[in-house]
Amino acid sequence: MQKMTFYFEKYDKKSKQMYMRTRVDVSLDQDLKVAKFDVDLDSLPTVYLDGYEVVPTFTAKNFDNNQTFWTDSNGLDMQKRILNYRSYYNFTVVIDEMHQNITGNYYPINSAISLKEVGSLRQFTVMNDRA
């Protein structure tokens, strides 16, 4: 097992004060062929809004999952999802300068989201420790 820790800090150039800090622990298990990324958001910038959500974005490059993924269903079981598809109604993708197709593929995750590569044993799973 190998472990690396990365620290990311962002400072305000004018006041020279740190306003955002993140730590990422990366563990590589050669026996299980698993890489684990543990992200700890120590602080977030102050935003003067009524409410906002922090949403991480992960990219799995060179990973063919046929636009299919699985999300948990309130912690009970994993539900099969297909990007831009609903079996019960006609899903229309609208992407232009004023609209982004985010909400149609937005699934709140209580425990995990998973991608499985077609024709392979490779899997990419993101798990959170709190909802």
C-alpha positions in Angstrom: 0.0 0.0 0.0 1.3 3.4 -0.9 -0.2 6.7 0.3 0.3 10.3 -0.9 -1.2 13.5 0.5 -1.8 16.6 -1.5 -2.7 20.0 0.0 -4.5 22.7 -1.9 -4.9 26.2 -0.5 -6.3 29.4 -2.1 -5.3 32.8 -0.9 -6.8 36.3 -1.4 -4.2 38.3 -3.2 -5.2 41.6 -1.5 -5.5 40.5 2.1 -3.0 37.6 1.8 -5.5 35.4 3.8 -6.3 31.8 3.0 -10.0 31.4 2.2 -10.2 27.8 1.0 -8.3 24.7 1.9 -8.6 21.1 0.7 -6.6 17.9 1.4 -6.6 14.9 -0.9 -5.2 11.6 0.3 -4.4 9.1 -2.4 -3.9 5.4 -1.5 -2.7 2.8 -4.0 -3.4 -0.8 -3.2 -1.3 -3.0 -5.5 -2.8 -6.3 -4.3 -6.4 -5.2 -5.0 -5.5 -2.9 -7.9 -7.4 -0.1 -6.4 -6.8 3.6 -6.1 -8.6 5.5 -3.4 -9.0 9.3 -3.3 -10.1 10.7 0.0 -11.1 14.4 -0.4 -11.4 16.6 2.7 -12.9 20.0 2.2 -11.6 21.9 5.2 -13.1 25.2 4.3 -15.2 26.8 1.6 -15.3 30.4 0.5 -17.9 32.7 2.0 -20.7 33.1 -0.5 -23.4 35.6 0.2 -26.3 33.6 -1.2 -29.3 32.1 0.5 -27.9 28.6 -0.1 -25.6 26.7 -2.4 -24.4 23.2 -2.9 -20.9 21.9 -3.4 -20.8 19.4 -6.2 -17.6 17.6 -7.0 -16.8 16.7 -10.6 -14.9 13.6 -11.6 -13.7 12.6 -15.1 -13.0 9.0 -16.1 -10.9 9.3 -19.3 -10.6 6.4 -21.7 -13.5 4.6 -19.9 -16.3 3.2 -22.1 -19.4 2.7 -19.9 -21.9 3.0 -22.8 -23.3 6.1 -21.0 -24.7 3.8 -18.4 -24.2 4.2 -14.6 -25.7 3.2 -11.3 -26.8 5.3 -8.4 -28.0 4.3 -5.0 -31.7 4.4 -4.3 -31.9 6.0 -0.8 -29.2 3.5 0.4 -31.4 0.4 -0.5 -30.1 -0.8 -3.9 -28.4 0.4 -7.0 -30.5 1.8 -9.9 -29.4 1.6 -13.5 -29.3 5.0 -15.2 -28.7 6.0 -18.8 -27.4 9.4 -19.7 -30.1 11.6 -21.3 -32.7 8.8 -21.2 -36.0 8.1 -19.4 -38.1 5.1 -20.2 -41.3 6.8 -19.1 -41.2 10.0 -21.2 -39.5 11.5 -24.2 -36.3 13.1 -22.9 -35.2 16.1 -25.1 -31.6 17.4 -24.8 -31.5 21.2 -25.0 -28.0 22.7 -24.9 -27.4 26.3 -26.1 -25.9 29.5 -24.8 -28.7 30.0 -22.3 -29.4 26.4 -21.1 -27.3 23.6 -19.9 -28.4 20.0 -19.6 -27.5 19.5 -16.0 -30.8 19.0 -14.2 -32.0 16.1 -16.4 -29.0 14.0 -15.4 -28.8 15.2 -11.7 -29.2 12.4 -9.2 -28.7 13.1 -5.5 -26.3 10.5 -4.1 -26.7 9.1 -0.6 -23.9 6.6 -0.7 -22.5 5.8 -4.1 -22.4 6.3 -7.9 -20.7 3.7 -10.1 -19.5 3.2 -13.7 -18.7 -0.2 -15.1 -16.6 -0.5 -18.3 -18.2 -2.4 -21.1 -16.4 -5.8 -21.7 -14.0 -5.3 -18.8 -13.7 -5.8 -15.1 -12.8 -2.1 -14.6 -15.1 -0.1 -12.4 -15.1 3.5 -11.2 -17.1 4.2 -8.0 -17.5 7.4 -6.0 -18.7 7.0 -2.4 -19.5 9.7 0.0 -19.4 9.5 3.8 -22.4 11.8 4.4 -25.4 12.9 2.5 
